[in-house]
Amino acid sequence: MRKRKRMQKNTPSKQPFRGIVSLTARRIGFVANEKFEEDILIPEEYLNTALQGDEVEVELLPPRRGERQQGKILKIIVRKRMQFVGTIKIENGISTLIPDDRKMYATIIITKNEAEKLAPETKALVEIIWDNPRENPIGTIKKVLGKKGDHEVEMEAIILEKGFTSGFPENVEKEAEELKKNSSSTERDRAERRDMREIPTCTIDPANAKDFDDALSFRENEDGSYEIGVHIADVSHYVHEGTALDREAISRGVSVYLVDRTIPMLPHILSNDLCSLNPNEDKRTFSAIFTLDQNGAVKERWFGKTLMHSNKRFSYEEAQQTIESGEGIFGRELGILNVLAKKIKARRHAHGAIDFEEDEVQFTLDAQGKPIEIKRKVRLDAHKLIEEFMLLANREVAECINRLEKETGSKRLFVYRIHDMPNSEKMEELAIFLRAIGHELPTLQGKVSSKDLNALFKRIEGEATEGLIKTAALRAMSKAIYSTKNIGHFGLAFKYYTHFTSPIRRYPDIMVHRLLEKYLKHEVVHASELNKYHRLATSSTQQEIAATDAERASIKFKQVEYMAEHIGETFDAIISGVTEWGIYVEVVSTKAEGMIHIRNLGREYFELDQKNYRLIGTDTRKSFNLGDKLKVKLTGADIDARTLDFALFV
């Protein structure tokens, strides 16, 4: 668990303190206390029914020499969650639910009346009641999902486990339908919006995308400069505060992207039709329009409501072909945009922006949802082109708010995307880790510059350990969040940054659109609204984390399911983790991770050299080091537990 700077002596106080409990799969809890370097350890017998994320009251236990400070939970103040997904087991006439969440350490008892409608090996969603730590929690069935292992069942289980739902309430769908009926462009639109429909405009998205948040327009000026329009779906025109649609969007916070589907933040009528910038349709947009010189520097900017018309819907692959050939519709335009994007990116990096590009995987599924191929995604210039212009728009919108503050001499309520400076201790630990595997990262009292991080990433480009090192660096960094208080964005090296470009799939972007529109109209946003926006920013961050967890869970499930069909085969792998019970390895081709147990490393005894991240044989001194390349054989796959077992292939 994390450590923090010592605040005062480790003297237990009789006064209980509050905190958020974090659990491990080993049924041990930890609660942060600012008076101690390490989080307070809560043994299982003192958890008092506390579950992951609960706000609890803790009392410190008498200290023991040489041991970590322990505590016991006195009471639960706020429950984080009471619903769990799991598999029904029936034994000796008693039905239980084994939770998918490994941090839910208690078996859930299903009441007899509830159990009568269930079959063993069925997955279900239950809501629990648990007040007595000496008894098991009691679960009430909220939804029966179906047979364990079925593709649809497992995907639905992931969605529900992370707190999301697939469908929309009837009143939300009804509101969306009413909006569709009254959505035709009006004379008022043409009078109040800047008309961009005659300017060449296109969208560039994944081949399987259904919703299109953003479009780019391009026009050359007589003086050799370029007018680039970043046009964003005007979701706030349709989704108004206080409506059922707005409340539902707040509760979801984001769209969720699983291996095989999207769980949208907004109903399909909006996300795929009314708001989506579909080709050959007039659309209402909120735009950032820039005049750029030939070096990609912004000379002028304009923000406001527009009408636009997309002439072409490109997939990333189609756009890439057009960029490379320079032929066909938008051949010249995309070529120039690509050159400008590269110059903008180079300028960002010169100012210290960190390049955290990581390898991702994509799946090919058969008709039943079974994975038949896993391959690494290739990042094309077309991806980077769109990314650069979205970053530009997001930064410029945030800087627009800063300029308004300077002009008026008063603070403006706004929602920023912020990224704090890295924690000093974590950076020191990262530097030690890197040194152990042969790389240097200069630090000064735990501080590291973004330029030094970029230099490191440049040195390791193409090496087997590249992904491992970038993952370690990301874990050591602070996490980007939404906030009404701006502290800048360390990773992007931006003093001001927000999220403006994806309102179909992110609620903070809707908030940004609403606030920006008011400021452009010189309307007053009262300070009394600060608490509301602070709360919404916090909940959006939490939902973003949950959505990321769901995405990773779906990837992990499909990786293990795919690998289960290849037991006995050999793979190239890299050591991604070293522990006293064995080594973790990541398969190069699929990025699937599994373990080689220490007993399968050889006949001799291996000891953990924690300082140097390696296992060493006591007889031969043979070592297994983090980042080493290995040839491994898959010996087992547990789809339920999402685990893989490997052995050395010699």
MIZA-369290 format. One record per residue (C-alpha): x, y, z. Coordinates in steps of 0.5 Angstrom, whole numbers, plus 2048, in hexadecimal, padded with zeros to 3 digits. Last residue first. Example, Ala and Ser with C-alpha at 12.3 -4.5 7.8 and 13.67 -1.06 7.14 Angstrom:
2
81B7FE80E 8197F7810 
//
This chain:
650
81A7CD7D3 8137D07D3 8127D37DA 80B7D27DD 8057D67DD 7FF7D77E1 7F97DC7DE 7F47DF7E3 7ED7E37E2 7EA7DF7E8 7E47DD7E4 7E87DB7DE 7EE7D77E1 7F37D67DC 7F87D17DD 7FF7CE7DA 8017D47D5 8087D27D3 80E7D87D4 8137DB7D0 8167E07D4 8197E77D3 81B7EB7D9 8187F17DB 8187F07E3 81E7EB7E4 81E7E47E5 8247E27E8 8297DB7E8 82D7DC7EE 82E7D47EC 82D7D27F4 8297D77F7 8257D97F1 8247E07F0 81D7E47EF 81D7EB7ED 81B7F27EE 8217F57F0 8207F77F7 81B7F17F8 8207EC7F7 81B7E67F8 81E7DF7F9 81E7D97F5 81F7D27F7 8217CD7F2 81D7C87EE 81B7CD7E9 8167D37E7 8107CF7E8 8107CF7F0 8107D77EF 80A7D77EC 80A7DA7E5 8047DF7E4 8007E27DF 7FF7E87DB 7FB7E97D4 7FF7EE7D0 7FD7EA7CA 8037EA7C6 8087EB7CB 8057E77D0 8067EA7D7 80A7E67DD 8097E67E4 80E7E37E8 80E7DE7EE 80C7DE7F6 8117E37F9 80E7E87F3 8117EB7ED 80D7EE7E7 80C7EF7E0 8117EA7DD 8117EA7D6 80E7E57D1 80E7E17CB 8097DC7CB 8097D47CB 8027D07CA 8007CB7CF 7F97CF7D0 7F77D37CA 7F07D37CB 7F07D67D2 7F47DC7CF 7EE7DE7CC 7EA7DE7D2 7F07E17D6 7F07E77D1 7E97E87D1 7E87E87D8 7EE7ED7D9 7EB7F27D4 7E47F27D7 7E77F37DE 7EC7F97DB 7E67FC7D8 7E27FB7DE 7E77FE7E2 7E88047DD 7E08057DE 7E18057E6 7E780A7E6 7E380F7E1 7DD80E7E6 7E18117EB 7E48177E8 7DC8197E5 7DA8187ED 7E081D7EF 7DE8227E9 7D78227EB 7D88237F2 7DD8297F0 7D782C7EB 7D282B7F1 7D682E7F6 7D88347F1 7D18367EF 7D183B7F5 7D683F7F2 7D18417ED 7D28407E5 7D18477E2 7CF8487DB 7D484B7D6 7D18477D0 7D88447CF 7D88437D6 7D283F7D6 7D483B7D0 7DA8397D4 7D78377DA 7D28327D6 7D782F7D2 7DC82E7D7 7D682A7DB 7D58267D5 7DC8247D4 7DC8227DC 7D681D7DA 7DB8197D5 7D88157CF 7D48197CB 7D881F7CE 7DF81D7CB 7E38237C9 7E28287CF 7E78257D4 7EB82A7D8 7F282D7D8 7F68337DA 7FD8337DC 7FF82D7D7 8058297D8 8018237D5 80381E7DB 8038247E0 7FC8277DF 7FA82D7E2 7F882F7EA 7F18317E8 7EC8317ED 7E582F7EB 7E88287EA 7E88227E5 7ED81C7E6 7F481A7E3 7F78157E8 7FE8167EB 8048137E8 80780C7EB 8028087E8 80480B7E1 80B80A7E2 80A8037E3 8068027DD 80B8067D9 8118027DC 80D7FB7DA 80B7FD7D3 8127FF7D1 8157F97D4 8167F57CE 8197FB7CB 8167FF7C5 8178067C8 81B8057CF 81F80B7CD 8198107CB 81580E7D1 81B8107D6 81C8177D2 8148187D3 8158177DA 81B81B7DB 8178217D7 8118207DC 8168217E2 81681D7E8 81681F7EF 81781A7F5 81C81F7F8 8208207F1 81F81A7EC 8228187E6 81F8117E3 82580C7E1 8238057DE 8267FE7DF 8217FA7E2 8237FC7E9 8248037E8 81C8037E5 81A8017EC 81E8067F0 81B80B7EB 8148097EC 8158097F4 8188107F4 8128127EF 80D80F7F4 8108127FA 8108197F6 8088187F4 80881B7ED 8058227EC 7FE8227EB 7F98217E5 7F38257E3 7ED8257DF 7EA82B7E0 7E382D7E2 7E18357E2 7DF83A7E7 7E28417E5 7E68457E9 7E684D7E9 7EA8527E6 7E68537DF 7EB8527DA 7F084D7DE 7EA8497E0 7E88497D8 7EF8477D6 7EF8417DB 7E883F7D8 7EB83F7D1 7F183B7D4 7ED8357D6 7E98357CF 7F08367CC 7F38307CF 7ED82B7CD 7ED82E7C6 7F582C7C5 7F48257C9 7EE8247C4 7F38267BE 7F98227C0 7F481C7C1 7F181C7BB 7F881C7B7 7FB8177BC 7F68127BA 7F78137B2 7FE8137B3 7FD80C7B5 7FD8087BC 7FD8017BB 7F97FC7BF 7FC7F67C1 7F97EF7BF 7F47EA7C2 7F07E57BE 7EB7E07BF 7E77E37C5 7E07E07C6 7DB7E57C6 7D67DF7C3 7D67E27BC 7DE7E27BC 7E27E87BF 7E87EB7BD 7EC7EF7C2 7F07F57C3 7F67F67C7 7F97FD7CA 8007FF7CA 8028057CE 80380C7CC 8058107D2 8098167CF 80A81B7D4 8098227D2 80F8267D4 80E82D7D0 81282A7CB 80E8247CB 8088297C9 80C82C7C4 80D8267C0 8068247C1 80382A7BE 8088297B8 8068227B7 7FF8247B7 80082A7B2 8038257AD 7FD8207AE 7F88267AD 7FC8277A6 7FC8207A4 7F48207A6 7F38267A2 7F682479C 7F381D79B 7EC81F79E 7E981B799 7ED817795 7F5817794 7FA819799 7FD812799 7FF8117A0 7FA8167A3 7F48137A0 7F780C7A2 7F780E7A9 7F08117A8 7ED80B7A6 7F18077AC 7EE80C7B1 7E780B7AE 7E58117AA 7DE8147AA 7DD8197A5 7DA8207A3 7D88217AA 7D38277AA 7D482D7B0 7CF8327B3 7D38367B9 7D38387C0 7D983B7C2 7E083C7C4 7E58407BF 7ED8407BF 7F28447BB 7FA8437BA 7FB83C7BD 8018397BB 8018337B6 8088357B3 8048377AC 80083C7B0 7FA83A7B4 7F383D7B4 7EF8397B9 7E78387BA 7E58357C0 7DE8327BF 7D78307C2 7D382C7BD 7CC82C7BA 7CC8277B5 7CA8277AD 7CB8207AA 7CF81D7A5 7D38197AA 7D18187B1 7D381D7B6 7D08197BC 7CB81D7C0 7C581B7BD 7C78147BB 7CC8107BE 7CC8137C5 7C58167C5 7C18117C3 7C680C7C5 7C480E7CD 7CA8127D0 7D08107D4 7D080A7CF 7D28037D1 7D78017CC 7D87FA7C9 7DC7F47C8 7E37F57CC 7DF7FA7D0 7DF8027D0 7DB8057D5 7D880C7D4 7D98117D9 7D68147DF 7D080F7E0 7CD8127E6 7CE8197E2 7CB8177DC 7C58147DF 7C481A7E3 7C581E7DC 7C081A7D8 7BB81A7DE 7BB8227DD 7BE8267E3 7C382A7DE 7C28297D7 7C48247D2 7C28267CB 7C682C7CA 7CB82A7CF 7CD8247CA 7D08297C5 7D48247C1 7DB8277C1 7DE82A7BB 7E682C7BB 7E78317B5 7ED8327B2 7EE8387AE 7F58387AA 7FA83D7A9 7FD83F7A2 7FB8467A2 7F584479D 7F283F7A2 7F28387A2 7EC8357A5 7EB82E7A9 7E582B7AD 7E68267B2 7E18227B6 7DF8207BD 7DB81B7C1 7D98167BC 7D58107BE 7D48097BB 7DC8087BB 7DE8017B7 7E38047B3 7E68087B8 7E580F7B7 7E78157B2 7E281A7B1 7E281F7AB 7E08267A9 7E182A7A3 7DE8317A4 7D78337A1 7D48307A8 7D88357AC 7D283A7AE 7D383E7B4 7CD83C7B9 7C88417BB 7C48437B5 7C583C7B2 7C28397B8 7BD83E7B9 7BB83C7B1 7BA8357B4 7BD82E7B3 7B98287B5 7B98257BC 7B28257BE 7B181E7BD 7B881C7BF 7B78207C6 7B081C7C7 7B48157C6 7B98177CB 7B48197D0 7B18127CF 7B780F7D0 7B98127D7 7B28117D9 7B28097D7 7B98087DB 7BF8077D7 7C28007D6 7C97FD7D7 7CA7FF7DE 7D18017E2 7D38007E9 7DA7FC7E7 7D77F67E9 7D17F77E4 7D57F87DE 7DA7F27E0 7D47EE7E1 7D17F07DA 7D77EE7D7 7D77E77DA 7D07E67D9 7D07E87D1 7D77E37D0 7D47DD7D4 7D97DB7D9 7D47DB7DF 7CD7D97DD 7C87DF7DD 7C77E67E0 7C27E57E6 7C17EC7E8 7BF7F07EF 7C07E97F3 7C07EB7FB 7C77E97FE 7C87E8806 7CF7E9808 7D27E480C 7D27E4814 7D77E6819 7D87ED816 7D17EF817 7CE7F4813 7CE7F280C 7C87F2807 7CA7F1800 7C77F37F9 7C87ED7F4 7CA7ED7ED 7CA7E67EA 7CE7E17E6 7CC7DA7E6 7D07D47E7 7CB7D17EC 7C47D27EA 7C07D77ED 7B87D87EE 7B87D57F5 7BE7D97F7 7BA7DF7F8 7B57DB7FD 7BA7D8801 7BE7DE802 7C57DF7FE 7CB7DF803 7D17E3800 7D87E1801 7DC7E6804 7E37E9802 7E07EE7FD 7E77F07FA 7E77EA7F5 7E17EE7F2 7DE7E87EE 7DA7E77F4 7D87DF7F6 7D17DF7F7 7CE7DA7FC 7C87D57FC 7C87D0801 7C57C9800 7CB7C5802 7CF7C97FC 7CC7CE7F7 7D17D37F4 7CE7D97F0 7D37DE7ED 7D57E57EE 7D37EC7ED 7D27F17F3 7CE7F67F6 7CF7FA7FC 7D47FF7FA 7D88057FD 7D5804804 7D580B809 7D780B810 7D9804811 7DB803819 7E080181D 7E57FF818 7EC7FC81C 7F37FE81B 7FA7FC81A 80080081A 8067FC816 80A7F781A 8117F881D 80E7F9824 8077F8825 8027FE825 7FC7FE829 7F67FE824 7F4804821 7EC806820 7E9807819 7E380A817 7E1808810 7DF80A809 7DE804805 7E38047FE 7E47FC7FF 7DF7F9804 7DF7FA80C 7DB7F480F 7DF7F5816 7E67F5813 7E97F3819 7E97EC818 7EC7ED811 7F27F1814 7F27F8813 7F87FB811 7F9803812 7FC80680B 80480780C 80880E80E 80380F813 7FF816816 7FC81780F 7F8810811 7F680C80A 7F180680B 7F47FF809 7F07F8809 7F27F1809 7EE7EC806 7F37E9802 7F07EC7FB 7F27F27FE 7ED7F8801 7ED7FF801 7EA803807 7E880A806 7E980E80C 7E7811813 7EB811819 7EA80F821 7ED813826 7F180F82B 7F7811827 7FD80C825 80480F825 80780E81F 80B81481F 80981A81B 80781C814 80B817810 80B817809 807812806 80780B804 8028077FF 800800800 
//
